[in-house]
Amino acid sequence: MKFDLYTADGTKKGSVDAKKEIFEAKINPDLMHRAVVMRLANRRNPIAHTLTRGEVSATTAKAFRQKGTGNARRGAKSTNLLRGGGVTHGPRNDRNFTKAMPKKERRAALFSSLSDSAKEKKIFALEKFTSKAPSTKDFAKLLEKLPEAKNTLFVLAEKDFVFEKSASNIQKVNVILANYLNPLDVLKAEKICFVGDSLKKTEETFLK
């Protein structure tokens, strides 16, 4: 598998080789779907929280006398039948939405999503970003010369303060480290750019 290679000034230089084990793997939509659902579920942070009748702070005094009023006998005011009482089956902030997948399946889902992107010719490589200080202007100029996309995922081999800061203020640009690649970010991106040694780092990380 070969991907187009661009220089630091945005000109096309040639191509770069990639391992077929990652970028020409069998495409499995079911595994990709499960991996995306798992990642979205694990991101959930429940906030809504209701109190049960045992947690509501309410007086235990009788609302009215037991007999002679014509009403049914009334117990605690914390009952879920009264306004201000407890809630039955309401949302709780301690609910656990986390899901899990075996490591081999997660890896197969990633290979499947990368192979799908490679098949659709969404992947290319960039030699490096030469700016010595964070510069949104320089990054925007480079982005104009690279393959056009509504949203682009840039993959780095390791943390790069200058690159990440330069790209942080540009909409529809996402930056991720190679060892954090996941099907959700891959499938969301219209174009995927491997910067510097990130392609090699991806192969070293996921082909162990």
Helices and strands as residue ranges (DSSP letters): E 2-6, E 12-17, H 20-23, H 29-43, H 103-119, E 123-126, H 136-145, E 152-156, H 161-167, E 173-177, G 178-180, H 183-188, E 191-195, H 198-206
